[in-house]
Amino acid sequence: MSEHRHEDTSKFPALGQKLLWLDSKKNVDLVVRGLYLLCAALFAADFFYAKHVELGIEKIPGFYAIYGFVMCAALVICAKGLRVFLMRPEDYYAPRDVDSEDYPADQLERIDHDA
């Protein structure tokens, strides 16, 4: 990330210039820790207010946090399972793809690296 510090940042769009502070790993770690803290605080807050629920399971403190985590994990696991059915070989489009065509030798720029 930080290897691009030598670039002229004045050419970046306004939003890009404002988000340059995220180019540092230290700042990204700070944002992630802040999100962890926010999630923990919201989970803890679930224990301290009266709920007006329609289903009995909603009374469990932290139910929606646990449910959200489990469903997110389930989505990831299902997506990995779908790869078995949806994944195609690397050269799936190759027989009919323009990139798989042979270029005429007179139109290729050949570079001799041994010279």
Beta strands, then each sheet from edge to edge (+ up, - down):
end
